[in-house]
Amino acid sequence: MTEPVLERLLVVGSASVHTWRYLAGIAPHVREVYLASNREAPENYRPANLAGYQKIDFRLSSLVASGRLRGWIKAIRPDLIHVHQANSVAWHASRASRGLKIPLVLTAWGSDILLLPDSNALFGRMVRSNLVAADMITSDSLYMAARIRELAGDKVKIELLNYGMDSLPMTPDIAAKEKRVLSCRLHKPLYRIDAIVRAWAEIEAGGRFPDWRLTVAASGDQTPELKRLADELGLVRIDFPGFVPGHELAELYRRSRVFVSVPRSDATSISLLEAMGHGCLPVLSNLPANGEWIIDGLNGHIAEDISRLAEGLELSMEEAADDERLTFISDINRGLVAKKALHADNMRRFAELYSRTLRAHAPRS
């Protein structure tokens, strides 16, 4: 265990693999870590120094969440509170910690900032209040940081940090990669998996890439609909493996030459970082956060018009079929991940952020 930067850290977040990964990753940097969530962390993510857990219902309709969390904060007396998500989780956490003189760090997720405030005026006010209440906010993209400033003003303090991928994979064997396109985002309307399936139908019908396959991993509410769409379109070179555990997903990245992700809105996604680390050529929607990682035509492709996604995929598949070209792209992308997006390195940066926040919050003599 490294030298702890504080005695007691309280992590507040909804039940999510992102919260669990953060909990396990930051634990070596603190003496004791506590978790407030709507579900306990899975055993494989529970650090040895997890000193306590409090179940909290983070729904806005919950009448007791803030009071329950406040009582627990008073009991455990954390040195710092780190809240994950600027939605109802932060709403209850900021109310619970009000007046307790405990610094609060808030990590915003893309949907909190890029979608939720525009869904209705009430949510917009809630998110703005959550941002203003934080002593420090972290964002995983410049674009989202700019949007935070628009929502909360110039006085809020923002640090650019992402959770990062667990480790940089071994140098990929480009020659061993299959002619495979991989999609692994959730099957929800936000991610437009149906657009990928329809683009693939154009590719199969075109006949230029008869030895390529599309793998549509992950799952979600739209999974049955997507499978029906593939059947209706008569697709024969498409797989739906469903949700796959981490080691199997890593194998899919290793075997794939192209990674496609075209959500309507997004910040920096872990799946993009993983694809870059495994040597895939990314094909992405035209979002500002994607432009912070990919230059169109250099280390990936940006699909500006989703209705013409098939053209972008064909261009990318043709490029990725060239081992020398894909090696060049892989080297660039792996270098970016090594520099800015490794989990252990970024956990140290979060720990350093805690130290700075505590010093700024300390009373002046």
DRENDO-1510 file (C-alpha; in Angstrom, 1 decimal, always signed):
<recs>
REC; n; res; u; v; w
REC; 1; MET; +0.0; +0.0; +0.0 .
REC; 2; THR; +1.3; +3.4; -0.9 .
REC; 3; GLU; +1.6; +6.2; +1.7 .
REC; 4; PRO; -2.1; +7.3; +2.2 .
REC; 5; VAL; -3.0; +10.9; +1.3 .
REC; 6; LEU; -5.8; +11.0; +3.8 .
REC; 7; GLU; -7.2; +8.9; +6.6 .
REC; 8; ARG; -10.8; +8.4; +5.6 .
REC; 9; LEU; -12.4; +8.7; +2.1 .
REC; 10; LEU; -16.1; +8.4; +1.4 .
REC; 11; VAL; -16.9; +7.3; -2.1 .
REC; 12; VAL; -20.6; +8.0; -3.1 .
REC; 13; GLY; -21.9; +6.5; -6.3 .
REC; 14; SER; -24.5; +4.3; -7.9 .
REC; 15; ALA; -24.0; +0.6; -8.4 .
REC; 16; SER; -21.8; +0.5; -11.5 .
REC; 17; VAL; -18.6; -1.1; -12.7 .
REC; 18; HIS; -17.2; +2.4; -13.0 .
REC; 19; THR; -17.8; +3.1; -9.3 .
REC; 20; TRP; -16.5; -0.4; -8.3 .
REC; 21; ARG; -13.3; +0.1; -10.4 .
REC; 22; TYR; -12.7; +3.5; -8.8 .
REC; 23; LEU; -13.3; +2.2; -5.3 .
REC; 24; ALA; -10.7; -0.6; -5.8 .
REC; 25; GLY; -8.3; +1.7; -7.6 .
REC; 26; ILE; -8.2; +4.5; -5.1 .
REC; 27; ALA; -8.1; +2.3; -2.0 .
REC; 28; PRO; -4.3; +2.0; -1.9 .
REC; 29; HIS; -4.0; +5.7; -1.6 .
REC; 30; VAL; -6.1; +6.2; +1.6 .
REC; 31; ARG; -6.0; +4.6; +5.0 .
REC; 32; GLU; -9.7; +3.7; +5.1 .
REC; 33; VAL; -12.3; +3.9; +2.4 .
REC; 34; TYR; -16.1; +3.9; +2.9 .
REC; 35; LEU; -18.8; +3.3; +0.3 .
REC; 36; ALA; -22.3; +4.7; +0.0 .
REC; 37; SER; -24.3; +3.2; -2.8 .
REC; 38; ASN; -27.5; +1.5; -3.7 .
REC; 39; ARG; -25.8; -1.8; -3.7 .
REC; 40; GLU; -22.7; -3.4; -2.2 .
REC; 41; ALA; -19.6; -3.7; -4.4 .
REC; 42; PRO; -19.0; -7.1; -5.8 .
REC; 43; GLU; -16.5; -9.1; -3.8 .
REC; 44; ASN; -13.8; -8.9; -6.4 .
REC; 45; TYR; -13.9; -5.1; -6.2 .
REC; 46; ARG; -13.9; -4.8; -2.4 .
REC; 47; PRO; -10.5; -3.5; -1.1 .
REC; 48; ALA; -9.1; -4.8; +2.1 .
REC; 49; ASN; -9.4; -1.4; +3.7 .
REC; 50; LEU; -13.1; -1.0; +2.9 .
REC; 51; ALA; -14.1; +0.1; +6.4 .
REC; 52; GLY; -17.9; +0.5; +5.9 .
REC; 53; TYR; -20.8; +0.4; +3.6 .
REC; 54; GLN; -24.1; +2.3; +3.7 .
REC; 55; LYS; -27.0; +1.5; +1.4 .
REC; 56; ILE; -28.6; +4.6; -0.1 .
REC; 57; ASP; -31.6; +4.9; -2.4 .
REC; 58; PHE; -30.4; +7.7; -4.8 .
REC; 59; ARG; -33.8; +8.2; -6.5 .
REC; 60; LEU; -35.0; +11.8; -6.4 .
REC; 61; SER; -38.2; +10.5; -4.9 .
REC; 62; SER; -36.4; +9.1; -1.9 .
REC; 63; LEU; -37.4; +11.2; +1.2 .
REC; 64; VAL; -34.8; +9.7; +3.5 .
REC; 65; ALA; -31.7; +9.4; +1.4 .
REC; 66; SER; -30.1; +12.7; +2.3 .
REC; 67; GLY; -30.8; +12.4; +6.0 .
REC; 68; ARG; -29.5; +8.8; +6.2 .
REC; 69; LEU; -26.4; +9.7; +4.3 .
REC; 70; ARG; -25.9; +12.8; +6.5 .
REC; 71; GLY; -26.1; +10.7; +9.7 .
REC; 72; TRP; -23.6; +8.3; +8.4 .
REC; 73; ILE; -21.2; +11.0; +7.3 .
REC; 74; LYS; -21.4; +12.4; +10.8 .
REC; 75; ALA; -20.7; +9.0; +12.3 .
REC; 76; ILE; -17.6; +8.1; +10.1 .
REC; 77; ARG; -16.2; +11.6; +9.8 .
REC; 78; PRO; -14.5; +11.3; +6.4 .
REC; 79; ASP; -11.7; +13.7; +5.5 .
REC; 80; LEU; -13.1; +14.0; +2.0 .
REC; 81; ILE; -16.2; +13.0; +0.0 .
REC; 82; HIS; -15.9; +11.9; -3.6 .
REC; 83; VAL; -19.2; +11.8; -5.4 .
REC; 84; HIS; -19.5; +10.0; -8.8 .
REC; 85; GLN; -22.2; +11.4; -11.1 .
REC; 86; ALA; -23.7; +14.9; -11.1 .
REC; 87; ASN; -27.3; +13.6; -11.1 .
REC; 88; SER; -29.5; +12.6; -8.2 .
REC; 89; VAL; -26.5; +10.9; -6.5 .
REC; 90; ALA; -24.8; +14.3; -6.2 .
REC; 91; TRP; -28.1; +15.9; -5.2 .
REC; 92; HIS; -28.5; +13.8; -2.1 .
REC; 93; ALA; -24.8; +13.9; -1.3 .
REC; 94; SER; -24.5; +17.6; -1.5 .
REC; 95; ARG; -27.5; +18.1; +0.7 .
REC; 96; ALA; -26.2; +15.5; +3.1 .
REC; 97; SER; -22.8; +17.2; +3.5 .
REC; 98; ARG; -24.0; +20.8; +3.6 .
REC; 99; GLY; -22.5; +22.7; +6.5 .
REC; 100; LEU; -20.3; +19.9; +7.6 .
REC; 101; LYS; -17.1; +21.5; +6.3 .
REC; 102; ILE; -15.9; +18.4; +4.5 .
REC; 103; PRO; -14.5; +19.0; +1.0 .
REC; 104; LEU; -16.5; +17.4; -1.8 .
REC; 105; VAL; -15.0; +16.2; -5.1 .
REC; 106; LEU; -17.6; +15.5; -7.9 .
REC; 107; THR; -16.8; +13.4; -10.9 .
REC; 108; ALA; -19.3; +14.1; -13.7 .
REC; 109; TRP; -20.2; +11.5; -16.2 .
REC; 110; GLY; -21.0; +12.4; -19.8 .
REC; 111; SER; -24.8; +11.9; -19.6 .
REC; 112; ASP; -25.0; +14.1; -16.4 .
REC; 113; ILE; -23.7; +17.1; -18.3 .
REC; 114; LEU; -24.4; +16.5; -22.0 .
REC; 115; LEU; -28.0; +15.1; -21.8 .
REC; 116; LEU; -29.6; +15.5; -18.4 .
REC; 117; PRO; -29.7; +19.3; -18.1 .
REC; 118; ASP; -31.5; +19.6; -21.4 .
REC; 119; SER; -34.1; +17.0; -20.6 .
REC; 120; ASN; -36.1; +19.5; -18.5 .
REC; 121; ALA; -35.6; +22.7; -16.5 .
REC; 122; LEU; -35.8; +21.0; -13.2 .
REC; 123; PHE; -33.0; +18.6; -14.0 .
REC; 124; GLY; -31.0; +21.5; -15.4 .
REC; 125; ARG; -31.3; +23.4; -12.0 .
REC; 126; MET; -30.4; +20.2; -10.1 .
REC; 127; VAL; -27.2; +19.6; -12.1 .
REC; 128; ARG; -26.2; +23.2; -11.8 .
REC; 129; SER; -26.7; +23.1; -8.1 .
REC; 130; ASN; -24.7; +19.9; -7.8 .
REC; 131; LEU; -21.8; +21.4; -9.7 .
REC; 132; VAL; -21.7; +24.7; -7.7 .
REC; 133; ALA; -21.8; +22.7; -4.4 .
REC; 134; ALA; -18.5; +20.8; -5.3 .
REC; 135; ASP; -15.1; +22.0; -4.2 .
REC; 136; MET; -13.6; +20.3; -7.2 .
REC; 137; ILE; -15.1; +18.8; -10.3 .
REC; 138; THR; -13.4; +16.2; -12.6 .
REC; 139; SER; -14.2; +15.8; -16.2 .
REC; 140; ASP; -12.8; +13.2; -18.7 .
REC; 141; SER; -12.9; +15.6; -21.7 .
REC; 142; LEU; -12.3; +19.2; -22.6 .
REC; 143; TYR; -15.6; +19.4; -24.2 .
REC; 144; MET; -17.5; +18.3; -21.1 .
REC; 145; ALA; -15.4; +20.7; -19.0 .
REC; 146; ALA; -16.5; +23.6; -21.2 .
REC; 147; ARG; -20.1; +22.5; -20.8 .
REC; 148; ILE; -19.7; +22.4; -17.0 .
REC; 149; ARG; -18.4; +26.0; -17.2 .
REC; 150; GLU; -21.5; +27.0; -19.2 .
REC; 151; LEU; -23.8; +25.4; -16.6 .
REC; 152; ALA; -22.0; +26.5; -13.4 .
REC; 153; GLY; -20.0; +29.5; -14.2 .
REC; 154; ASP; -16.3; +30.4; -14.2 .
REC; 155; LYS; -15.8; +30.0; -10.4 .
REC; 156; VAL; -16.0; +26.2; -10.4 .
REC; 157; LYS; -12.7; +24.3; -10.3 .
REC; 158; ILE; -12.3; +21.6; -12.9 .
REC; 159; GLU; -9.6; +19.0; -13.4 .
REC; 160; LEU; -9.3; +16.8; -16.5 .
REC; 161; LEU; -9.1; +13.2; -15.4 .
REC; 162; ASN; -10.5; +9.9; -16.5 .
REC; 163; TYR; -10.8; +6.5; -14.8 .
REC; 164; GLY; -8.5; +5.0; -17.4 .
REC; 165; MET; -8.2; +1.4; -18.6 .
REC; 166; ASP; -6.8; -1.2; -16.2 .
REC; 167; SER; -3.5; -1.7; -18.0 .
REC; 168; LEU; -1.9; -1.3; -21.5 .
REC; 169; PRO; -2.4; -4.6; -23.2 .
REC; 170; MET; +0.6; -6.4; -24.7 .
REC; 171; THR; +1.6; -5.2; -28.1 .
REC; 172; PRO; -1.0; -6.6; -30.4 .
REC; 173; ASP; -0.1; -9.2; -33.1 .
REC; 174; ILE; -1.6; -7.3; -36.0 .
REC; 175; ALA; -1.1; -10.1; -38.5 .
REC; 176; ALA; -3.1; -12.4; -36.3 .
REC; 177; LYS; -6.1; -10.1; -36.1 .
REC; 178; GLU; -9.3; -11.3; -37.9 .
REC; 179; LYS; -11.2; -9.3; -40.4 .
REC; 180; ARG; -13.7; -8.3; -37.8 .
REC; 181; VAL; -15.6; -5.1; -36.9 .
REC; 182; LEU; -16.5; -4.8; -33.2 .
REC; 183; SER; -19.3; -2.9; -31.5 .
REC; 184; CYS; -19.6; -3.3; -27.7 .
REC; 185; ARG; -21.6; -0.3; -26.5 .
REC; 186; LEU; -24.9; -0.9; -24.7 .
REC; 187; HIS; -28.0; -1.7; -26.7 .
REC; 188; LYS; -29.8; +1.5; -25.9 .
REC; 189; PRO; -31.1; +4.3; -28.2 .
REC; 190; LEU; -28.3; +6.6; -27.1 .
REC; 191; TYR; -25.7; +4.3; -28.8 .
REC; 192; ARG; -27.4; +3.9; -32.1 .
REC; 193; ILE; -26.5; +0.3; -32.6 .
REC; 194; ASP; -29.3; +0.0; -35.1 .
REC; 195; ALA; -27.4; +2.4; -37.4 .
REC; 196; ILE; -24.4; +0.1; -37.2 .
REC; 197; VAL; -26.6; -2.9; -38.1 .
REC; 198; ARG; -28.1; -1.1; -41.1 .
REC; 199; ALA; -24.7; +0.1; -42.3 .
REC; 200; TRP; -23.5; -3.5; -42.1 .
REC; 201; ALA; -26.5; -4.5; -44.3 .
REC; 202; GLU; -25.2; -2.2; -47.0 .
REC; 203; ILE; -21.7; -3.7; -46.6 .
REC; 204; GLU; -22.9; -7.2; -47.0 .
REC; 205; ALA; -25.1; -6.2; -50.0 .
REC; 206; GLY; -22.2; -4.5; -51.6 .
REC; 207; GLY; -20.0; -7.6; -51.7 .
REC; 208; ARG; -16.6; -5.9; -51.5 .
REC; 209; PHE; -15.7; -7.4; -48.1 .
REC; 210; PRO; -17.0; -11.0; -48.2 .
REC; 211; ASP; -14.5; -12.2; -45.5 .
REC; 212; TRP; -15.3; -9.6; -42.9 .
REC; 213; ARG; -17.7; -10.1; -39.9 .
REC; 214; LEU; -19.5; -7.7; -37.5 .
REC; 215; THR; -19.7; -8.6; -33.8 .
REC; 216; VAL; -22.3; -6.7; -31.8 .
REC; 217; ALA; -21.4; -7.5; -28.2 .
REC; 218; ALA; -23.1; -6.2; -25.0 .
REC; 219; SER; -26.8; -6.1; -24.4 .
REC; 220; GLY; -29.6; -3.9; -23.3 .
REC; 221; ASP; -33.3; -3.0; -23.8 .
REC; 222; GLN; -32.9; -3.0; -27.6 .
REC; 223; THR; -31.2; -6.4; -28.0 .
REC; 224; PRO; -34.3; -8.3; -29.2 .
REC; 225; GLU; -35.2; -5.5; -31.6 .
REC; 226; LEU; -31.6; -5.5; -33.0 .
REC; 227; LYS; -31.7; -9.2; -33.5 .
REC; 228; ARG; -35.0; -8.9; -35.3 .
REC; 229; LEU; -33.6; -6.1; -37.5 .
REC; 230; ALA; -30.6; -8.3; -38.4 .
REC; 231; ASP; -33.0; -11.1; -39.4 .
REC; 232; GLU; -35.2; -8.8; -41.4 .
REC; 233; LEU; -32.2; -7.5; -43.3 .
REC; 234; GLY; -31.0; -11.0; -44.0 .
REC; 235; LEU; -27.6; -10.6; -42.4 .
REC; 236; VAL; -25.4; -13.6; -42.3 .
REC; 237; ARG; -22.0; -12.3; -41.1 .
REC; 238; ILE; -23.1; -10.8; -37.8 .
REC; 239; ASP; -22.8; -12.1; -34.3 .
REC; 240; PHE; -24.6; -11.2; -31.1 .
REC; 241; PRO; -22.6; -12.8; -28.2 .
REC; 242; GLY; -24.5; -10.8; -25.6 .
REC; 243; PHE; -22.8; -9.5; -22.4 .
REC; 244; VAL; -19.2; -10.7; -22.2 .
REC; 245; PRO; -17.0; -10.6; -19.1 .
REC; 246; GLY; -13.8; -8.5; -19.2 .
REC; 247; HIS; -11.4; -11.2; -20.3 .
REC; 248; GLU; -13.6; -12.3; -23.2 .
REC; 249; LEU; -14.1; -8.7; -24.2 .
REC; 250; ALA; -10.3; -8.2; -24.2 .
REC; 251; GLU; -10.1; -11.2; -26.5 .
REC; 252; LEU; -12.6; -9.7; -28.9 .
REC; 253; TYR; -10.6; -6.5; -29.0 .
REC; 254; ARG; -7.4; -8.5; -29.7 .
REC; 255; ARG; -9.1; -10.3; -32.6 .
REC; 256; SER; -10.8; -7.2; -34.2 .
REC; 257; ARG; -9.3; -4.8; -36.6 .
REC; 258; VAL; -12.0; -2.1; -36.5 .
REC; 259; PHE; -14.0; -0.7; -33.5 .
REC; 260; VAL; -17.2; +1.2; -34.2 .
REC; 261; SER; -19.0; +3.4; -31.7 .
REC; 262; VAL; -21.5; +6.1; -32.8 .
REC; 263; PRO; -23.5; +7.4; -29.8 .
REC; 264; ARG; -25.5; +10.6; -30.1 .
REC; 265; SER; -23.7; +12.0; -27.1 .
REC; 266; ASP; -20.6; +10.9; -25.1 .
REC; 267; ALA; -17.6; +11.9; -23.2 .
REC; 268; THR; -14.4; +9.8; -23.2 .
REC; 269; SER; -15.6; +6.2; -23.1 .
REC; 270; ILE; -13.5; +3.4; -21.6 .
REC; 271; SER; -14.5; +1.2; -24.5 .
REC; 272; LEU; -12.7; +3.6; -26.9 .
REC; 273; LEU; -9.6; +3.6; -24.7 .
REC; 274; GLU; -9.6; -0.2; -24.6 .
REC; 275; ALA; -10.0; -0.5; -28.4 .
REC; 276; MET; -7.1; +1.9; -28.9 .
REC; 277; GLY; -5.0; +0.0; -26.4 .
REC; 278; HIS; -5.7; -3.3; -28.3 .
REC; 279; GLY; -4.8; -1.9; -31.7 .
REC; 280; CYS; -8.2; -1.5; -33.3 .
REC; 281; LEU; -8.9; +1.3; -35.8 .
REC; 282; PRO; -11.7; +3.4; -34.2 .
REC; 283; VAL; -14.7; +4.6; -36.2 .
REC; 284; LEU; -16.6; +7.1; -34.1 .
REC; 285; SER; -19.4; +9.6; -34.2 .
REC; 286; ASN; -18.6; +13.2; -34.7 .
REC; 287; LEU; -18.5; +14.3; -31.1 .
REC; 288; PRO; -16.1; +16.8; -29.5 .
REC; 289; ALA; -14.8; +14.4; -26.9 .
REC; 290; ASN; -13.9; +11.9; -29.7 .
REC; 291; GLY; -11.9; +14.6; -31.4 .
REC; 292; GLU; -9.7; +14.8; -28.3 .
REC; 293; TRP; -8.4; +11.3; -29.1 .
REC; 294; ILE; -8.9; +10.7; -32.8 .
REC; 295; ILE; -7.8; +12.8; -35.8 .
REC; 296; ASP; -9.9; +11.8; -38.8 .
REC; 297; GLY; -7.7; +9.9; -41.3 .
REC; 298; LEU; -4.7; +9.7; -39.0 .
REC; 299; ASN; -5.4; +7.4; -36.2 .
REC; 300; GLY; -9.1; +6.6; -36.9 .
REC; 301; HIS; -12.1; +7.8; -38.7 .
REC; 302; ILE; -14.9; +10.2; -37.7 .
REC; 303; ALA; -18.3; +9.5; -39.2 .
REC; 304; GLU; -19.8; +12.9; -39.7 .
REC; 305; ASP; -23.0; +11.6; -41.2 .
REC; 306; ILE; -24.4; +8.5; -39.6 .
REC; 307; SER; -26.7; +7.9; -42.6 .
REC; 308; ARG; -23.4; +7.3; -44.6 .
REC; 309; LEU; -21.8; +5.2; -41.9 .
REC; 310; ALA; -21.4; +2.3; -44.3 .
REC; 311; GLU; -19.0; +4.4; -46.4 .
REC; 312; GLY; -16.9; +5.2; -43.3 .
REC; 313; LEU; -16.8; +1.6; -42.2 .
REC; 314; GLU; -15.7; +0.4; -45.7 .
REC; 315; LEU; -13.0; +3.0; -45.8 .
REC; 316; SER; -11.8; +1.9; -42.4 .
REC; 317; MET; -12.0; -1.8; -43.2 .
REC; 318; GLU; -9.9; -1.3; -46.3 .
REC; 319; GLU; -7.3; +0.6; -44.3 .
REC; 320; ALA; -7.3; -1.8; -41.4 .
REC; 321; ALA; -6.8; -4.8; -43.7 .
REC; 322; ASP; -3.3; -3.4; -44.4 .
REC; 323; ASP; -1.1; -4.7; -41.5 .
REC; 324; GLU; +1.5; -2.0; -41.9 .
REC; 325; ARG; -1.1; +0.8; -41.8 .
REC; 326; LEU; -2.9; -0.8; -38.8 .
REC; 327; THR; +0.4; -1.1; -37.0 .
REC; 328; PHE; +1.1; +2.6; -37.5 .
REC; 329; ILE; -2.4; +3.5; -36.2 .
REC; 330; SER; -2.0; +1.1; -33.3 .
REC; 331; ASP; +1.3; +2.6; -32.2 .
REC; 332; ILE; -0.1; +6.1; -32.2 .
REC; 333; ASN; -3.2; +5.1; -30.2 .
REC; 334; ARG; -1.3; +2.9; -27.7 .
REC; 335; GLY; +1.0; +5.8; -27.0 .
REC; 336; LEU; -1.9; +8.1; -26.3 .
REC; 337; VAL; -3.4; +5.6; -23.9 .
REC; 338; ALA; -0.1; +5.1; -22.1 .
REC; 339; LYS; +0.3; +8.8; -21.7 .
REC; 340; LYS; -3.2; +9.8; -20.6 .
REC; 341; ALA; -5.4; +6.9; -19.8 .
REC; 342; LEU; -4.0; +4.2; -17.5 .
REC; 343; HIS; -6.0; +3.4; -14.4 .
REC; 344; ALA; -3.2; +3.1; -11.9 .
REC; 345; ASP; -1.5; +6.3; -13.1 .
REC; 346; ASN; -4.8; +8.2; -13.0 .
REC; 347; MET; -5.7; +6.9; -9.5 .
REC; 348; ARG; -2.4; +8.5; -8.4 .
REC; 349; ARG; -3.5; +11.7; -10.0 .
REC; 350; PHE; -6.9; +11.5; -8.2 .
REC; 351; ALA; -5.0; +11.1; -5.0 .
REC; 352; GLU; -2.9; +14.1; -5.7 .
REC; 353; LEU; -6.1; +16.0; -6.4 .
REC; 354; TYR; -7.3; +15.0; -3.0 .
REC; 355; SER; -4.2; +16.4; -1.4 .
REC; 356; ARG; -4.6; +19.7; -3.2 .
REC; 357; THR; -8.3; +20.0; -2.4 .
REC; 358; LEU; -7.6; +19.3; +1.3 .
REC; 359; ARG; -4.9; +22.0; +1.4 .
REC; 360; ALA; -7.2; +24.5; -0.3 .
REC; 361; HIS; -9.9; +23.6; +2.1 .
REC; 362; ALA; -7.8; +23.9; +5.3 .
REC; 363; PRO; -8.5; +26.9; +7.5 .
REC; 364; ARG; -5.9; +29.6; +7.3 .
REC; 365; SER; -4.1; +30.5; +10.5 .
</recs>
